[in-house]
Amino acid sequence: MGKRRRVAERRNKRPVMVAGMIAVVLGAAGIGAYALYGGGAAAEDGSATSAGKKPAVRTGPLSATEVTTAARTFLTAWQQGKVAQAAAATDDPTAATALLTGYTKDAHITGVTLTAGPRTGDKVPFSVKGTVTYKKASKPLAYSSALTVVRRAEDGRPLVDWHASVVHPDLADGDTLVTGESGTPPVKALDKHGGELTAEKYPSLGTVLDGLREKYGKKAGGTAGVELRVVRGKASKAKKSSDKTLLELSEGTPGTVRTTLSPTLQAEAEKQVASRSRASVVMMRASTGEILAVANSNPNFNTAFQGSLAPGSTMKVITSSLLIEKGLASADKAHPCPKYFSYGGWKFQNDDEFEIKSGTFKASFARSCNTAFISQAGELDNDSLTKQAQQVFGLSLNNWAVGVPTFDGSVPVQSAAQMAASLIGQGGVRMNPLNMASVSATVKSGSFHQPYLVAPSVDDRTLATAARTMSSSTLSQLRGLMNYTAAYGTAAEAMSGLGPDYGAKTGSAEVDGQEKPNGWFTAYRGDLAAAGVVQAAGHGGETAGPIVAALLRAGG
């Protein structure tokens, strides 16, 4: 690699600000003195390889010096406007070159100051300050980001692990930063009573407001302004992520969009998720589909609408309707609930390996007996559950028109053990709180009403419908199962005092790599239906249950 060579003289402590270039402050912020090295990183022990000998490839954990040196090399090159050199200090020079070039060319960010923070392991945080200028409009920009250093396998060289989020934390890989006329005018979102909805007042609504602007900005009568924004790439668009405004240089004139949200219930939802980590909840009106509240602990992603998670035993609501319709179960008739049941080469068991001897299907549902459902897999076709979810509950068709981007549930056709697992909300089944609130709403109302955030009359869009409804006998039994669970089963503690016109189902979904399962809860009370999930927290009755119950209680 050669000996170290100095490439920078001692500078004044005050940063030099050069138009169109990047200045850097990397002094006593935790990284230390820096140097750039020709041909790669410096030898950590001060040694140099002998001529003609191939240097040994370093392996193992990165040293503190390797991390700080790699970070310094990247940040210094970036601050000097040396895009090629900065990109070469990453493990994906092509992607880094494109985004760093666009940082100045497309985002029009100049006069940037980077200030590195203390290293933590292989990660180095840094702050960014600069100026965004477009034509006659100009505003300061400030944010924080971080980079992680990794060792390249082929030569052992420490490099920045490249992801778009290094440049800005709101960027996903494939996204870009652009400054210019927004193209989409801003919108002023209103609650159902006409009050303004803002992310400052309701932190969970940031992504919702972005989605409303993207869909209704050009229809609501506003005019565009100038802004710095995240433009989503193909991968983000596939996940239905909306473009995001980071900085307004000049305000446009907003149009107005009225939503179905209740300010009282939205405030309660925000309060409930704020006290928990990785929690999401949705409430809707069962008889119409109007969404009354949506909230997430993480304001940067709308898990409540766009999450794709295994719903665990809350899926048993749909499965129960299927088994009852096919004559494979009846609420008050005897139904097996052994400790274990094997199907498709997998051995399934109940939580804590319990069993219910000589019990009814109602007892199995209320206690969330897995084997009571797995034992019926052999009597079903591979597509039975998929058809039930689509035809009765309006799920897994990707055709909801809510008013903002949503994931509409997925119940794929599976076989053998995976098909059996899907009956208890595992396998390939994926849902979010909006989907599961709709499930409870369908049970309560007797038919599927597609959830919506903006009335279809606003833009004459057509809401999704279900092909059929449950028979009156199936519906009556399903309501009885959920009511019994709310009164005496795994949901009883959370739903205490909310009866008698109520029903609920708890769920816990195992996730690889998580010590605790995701906790789920779906319920209805009167004409209100709600569902929530708390990830990696434990059983649904104890985690998501209190959140959902609090919203139902607030709804009166």
N, C-alpha and C positions, 0 to 999 in steps of 0.2 A: 504493500500500500504506500510505501515511501514515508519519509519523515514529515513531521508537521511543518507547515509553513504559514507565516502570519499573513493575513490578507486585509487586515483592518487596523488602522492606527487608533490610538486612544482618542475618544471623541469628547466634546463638551457634554456635560450632564443634560443640558437642554436638548430635546430632539430637534432635528432639522426638518422643517416642513417644506416639501417641494411639490409644487402643483403637478398632478398627474402621477406622482410617485408615492411611495409608502415610507413613512418614517417609523422607527421602532424604539420603544423603551423596554429594555430587557436587563435592567441593572439589578439592584439588590432585591429582586423579587423572588428569589428562590432557585435560580438556575446558575448564576455565577458567571465568570468570565467566559468569553466565547472565542471560537476560531472556526474557520471553514477549512476543510481539508480536500486537497486535490485528490481525485480518484477514489474517494470514499472516506470512511471514518478513521480516526487516528487509532494507532495501537494503544490499547488501554494501559499496557505495562511499560510503554516507552520504547519497546523493541521494534526493530525493523527487520523485514525478511531479507535474507541473503539473495544476491543476484542468482537467477536461474532456478531458485527453489520455489515450489508452489506453496503459498502460505496455508497454514492450517485453518480450517473453517471453524469458527467459534460456535459453540452450541450452549445450551443451557439458559438459565434465566438472565435477563439483561441486568447489567450493573447500573447503579445510579448515574455514573458518568456517561454510560452509553445512552441512557434515556435523555439526559439533559443535553448532551452533544447533538443527538439526532434532532431533538426539538429545536435547539438553537440554530442548527443548519437550515432547517425548513423555514422557521420564522424570519431569520435574517434575510434569506433569499427572497421571501415573499415581501418583506418590508422594503427591500431595495428595488422591487419591481422586476426581479429576475425570475420570471415565471418558469422557464425551462429548468433552471437550477433548483428552484423550490419543488417542482414536480419530480425531479430526479431524486429528491430526498424522501419520496413516498414509494409505496409498493404498487402504485398504479399511476405511472407518469402520464398516460394518455388522458385518463379522466381528470386528473389534477390539473393538467395543462388547460383543458377546456374550461373548467370552472374558474380557475384563477385568472385566465384571460378575460372571461366574461365579467369578472368582478369589477374590473375597471371599464371595459368596453361597453358592456350591456347594462350593468348596474350603476355605472357612473359614480363609483365610490372612489374618492381621492383623499390625499392627506391623512392616511391612516396611521394610527399609533397602536402598536401591539404591546401589551404589557403581560409578561408571563407571571404565573403564580407558582406557589410551591408544588413540587412534584409529589404525587402520591402513587407509589409503585411505578407502573409503566405509563401512567397518565399525567399529562401536564395541562393544567387549565391556563387560559389566557383571556384577557379582555381586549376588546377592539373599540377604538374611537376613530371616527372619520367624518367626512362630509359627503353628502349626496347632492349632486348638482345636475339639473336638467333644464336647459335653456336658461330662463331667468329665475328659476326657482331653486332654492338651496336650503338644506337643513342639516344639522349635525346628526350623527348616527352613533349609537353606543350599544354594545351588547357583549355577552360573555360566551366563550366557546371552550373547547378542550380538544386535545389530540392524544392518541395512544401510540406508543412506539412498540414495534414488533421486530423480531429477528428474521431476516430472509433466510430461508433454508439453504439455498444453493451456495451462498458465500458467507453467511453468518452476519451480514451487515445490518445494523439497526436502522430501521426506516419508519417513517410515519405511516401508520395503518390508515390508508386513505378511505375516507367516506365524505360525502358532500357535507355532512354535519360538522366537519372540521371548520369549514368556511363560515357556516351559520347553523346554529342548532335546529332551526326550523326546516332545514333542507334534508330531504331524503335522497338517496342515490338516484341520479337521473334528473332531479329538479334543477332549476336555474334561478338566478336572481336577475330581475329586469326592472329598470326604472324608465318610466314614460307615462303617457296618458293611459289611464287604467283600462280604457276600452269598455269596462263594465261600470256604470255609475254606482255610487254607494246607495244603500237602502237604509231607511229608518224602520226598524222592526218594532211592531207594537204587540202588546199582549192582547188578550181577548177583550179587555175593557178599554183599550186605547192608550195605555201607558207605554212609554218607550222602554225597550229591552236593550240593555247594554252589557258588555262583558265586564265592565267595572262593577256593576251592581250584581250581575249574575255570572260569575266566572266560568261556569260550565258552558255558557252559550257562545263562546268565541267561535268554535268550529261551526255551530249552527248558523250564526250570523254570516260567516263566510259562505256557507252553502246557500243561504237565502239570497245573498248578493249575486252569487254566480248564476242562480236560476232566474231571479226576478229583477236584477239590476237594470236590464234593458227594457223591461216591461212596466216598471213602476213609475216612470216619468221623470227620473233624475238625469243629471248631466255628469260626465266623467271629470275627475280631477287628475293630478299627477302624483304618482306614488312609486315607492320601491316595493316590489312584491315578489313572492315566491311563485314561480310558474311551474306547475307540476309536470313531471315527466310521465312516460308511459306506465311505469310500475306504480306510481302513486295514483294515476288516474284509474288504473285497474282496481285499486282499492277504494275508489270513489272519493279520494281526497280532493278538496277544493283548493284553488289558488288562495294565497294568504297575503294580505297587506301587512307590510312590516313598518312602513313609514309614509305618511302623507306629506308631500311637499306643498301641494295646494289642494284645497278641498273642492270636491265636486258638489253638486246639489243633489241631496238624496231624494229618492222616491220613497214611498211609504208602502209597507207590506204588513198586513195584520195577520197575526198567528192565533192559534187556539190556546196558547199557554195561559195558565192562571197565575197571576203574580204572587198570590198567597201560597199556592202549592209549589211554585218554582222556588220561592224563598225557602220553604221547608225542605225541599229536595236538596238545595245547595247546603243547607245547614247539616243535613244528615250525612252527606258524603264527605263534607269537609273534616269531619271528626274521624274518618277512617281512611286507610290506605287502599288504593286500587278498588274503589267502590263505584258502582254505577246503578242508576235506577230510572225507571220510566213509569209514569201514571197516565192512564187514558180513560175516556168515558166508554163503557162497554157497549152501550146501545147505538153509538154514532161513529166511534173510531177517533174522536177528537183527542189529540195528545195534550195533556194538561200540565205536564212537568217532565223534564229530562235533566239529569245531572250526573257528573263524573268527578271523581277525585282528581284525576289527571285532566286538566283543561285543554291539553294539546291533542288529545284524540278522543273522539266521541264513541267510546266503547258501547254506550247505551244504544246507539243507533247502528254503528258500523262494526262492532265487535264480532268475532267469529270464534266462539268458545263452545266446548262440549257442555251441554246443559245438565248433565247428570240426571238425577231422578225426577226433576221437574218434567222431563220428557215422558214420564209414566202417565201423565194426563192424556197425552195423545195415544200412547200405547194401550191404555185402559179402554179408551173409546173403541179402538180396533178390536181388542179381545172380546168386549161385550157384544159388539155388532156381529162378530163371527161365532158367538155362542161358546167361546172358550173360557169365559169368566162371567160371573154374576155376583153383584155386590154382596148378597147375603148367603150365598152358597159356599160350601166347603171348597177350599183351594189350597194346593200344596205350597209350603214355604219351608223347604229343607235347608240345612246349613250350607250345603253345596249342591251345585248342579253342573254337569259337564255337557258341553255342546261344541261341536266343530273343532274338537281338540283342545279347547280351553276349559279350565275348571273355574267356575264362577262361585262366589260366596257372598254372604251378607256381611254387613258391617258388624264387627265383633263376633262374627260367625254365629249369630243368633238363628233360631228356628222358631216357627209357630206350629205347634202340633194341633191338629184338628181345628184349624182356624178358617175364617172366611176370607174371601177376596178383599172385603172392606178392611179387615184387620191387616192384611198384607200391604195394602195401599197406604194405610195410615202410618204403619211402621216403616214403610219403604223397603219392603222385602224384595231384593233383587231376583232371587231364584224363582219367585212366584211368576215373574215375567219371562225369565230365561227358559223356564220349563215348557213354555208354549211355543218356542221358536220353531220346533219341528212341525208344527201345525200351520205355519204361515208360509206364504210365498216370499221370495227374496224382495219383491217390490211392494209387499203389502203395506208396510209402514210408510214408505214413500208416497204411495197413493193416498193413504189416510191423511197425511200431513198436507198434501197438496189439495185434495178434493174437498176436505171438510174444514181445515184450518187455514187455507190460503197461503201456506208456506212453501218455500223451496221452488218457487217459480220465477223469481227475479223479476217481478212485474209490479211491485208496489210503487205508487206515485205519491210519496209522503210530502214532497215539497222541498226536501233536502236529501242529500245522498244517504242511502241506508243499505244494509245487508239484510236480505229478506229470509234468512234461514236456509239451511241445506240439510236435506235428508236423502243422501244418495242411496241407490240400490246397491246392497251388499249381500254377501253370501256367508255361509258357515258361521264361524265364531264372530266375525265382524257384524253380521246381521243380528245375531243374538245380542251383542253388546249395544247395538243401536237402540234396542228396545228399552234400555235403561239409560239412554242419553250419553253413551260413550261411542266407541267406534268412530265412524266418519260424520256423525251428526254434529252440526254446529248451529248455535243460536246466539242471540244477544237479549238484553232485557226488553227491548221493544217487541221482539218476536214472542217472548214468553208472557209479556203483559197481554199481548193479543190472544194468546192461547186461553188465558183465564177469562178474557173478555168474551171470547167465543162461547165458552162454557156458560158464562153468566147470561148472555143475551140469547143464546140458542143458535146463533148463526154468525159467520165471519163478517166483520166490518173492518175494512182495511184502515189501519191507523193513518192519520194525516195531521200535519202541522199547519198547513195553509189550506183553507177551504178550496175544494176543486172549482168552485164558481169563479175564483180569482183569475184562473187562466184556462178554464174550460177543459181541464184534463180529466181523464177517465180513471176512476179508482179500480183497483183489482177486486175481483169477486171470487167466491168459492163455487165449485161445481155443484155441491149438494150440502145438505145439513144432516145432522145425526137424527136417528129416529127418536121419537118422544121417550121411548123406554130407555134407550142408551143415554140420552141427555139427562133424564131424571136420575139414573143410577150414577152418572158421572158427577153431577152436582152433589149427590149424597156422599160420594167418596170424598170430595174436597171439603164438604161441610164437616164430615166426621173427623177428617185430619186436622181441620182448624180447631175443632172443639176438644178432641181427645188424642190426636196423633202427634207427629213430630213438629207440627206447626202450632200446637196449642199454647205454648208459652208466649210466643211472639204475638199471637192473635187474641190473647186474653182480653176480654171486655169489648170486643168488636162485633160480637154476634147479635142476633142469631142468623141474619141474612148475610152469610159469608162463606168462603171456601178458600182452601190454600193447599199448596204442595211444596215441600222442601226438596232440596237436591244438593248433592256433593259430587263434584266431578274430579276424578284423579287426573293429574297432569304430570307427564314425565319430567323429572328433575325438580319437582316441587315437594317440599316436606309435607305441606298441608294441601288439601284439595281446595278447589274453588267452591265457595258456598253460594247456593242459589235459593231463591224464594219467589214464588208466584202466587198471587192471591186476588180475590175480589171481595168487595163489601158494597152492598147496594148496587148502584150503577157504576161504581168505580173499580177499575182493575189496575194492578201494578205488578211489577217484577223487578228484581234486582240481583246483582251478583257482587260478591266481594272476593277478589282473587287471592289465592294462596293464604286463606284465612281460617279454613275449617268448615264445619258443618253449616249448612244454609240456615237452619232454624236459629242458630246462635249468632250468625254474622249478617247475612242479608235480611233475615226475618225482621229484626227491629227497625231497619230502614224502611222496608215496605210497609210495615204496620204503622209506623209513625206518619207516613204519607196518607194512608187510608184513614187514620184517626183525624188528621188535619182536614181531610176532605169532608168530614161530617157524616 
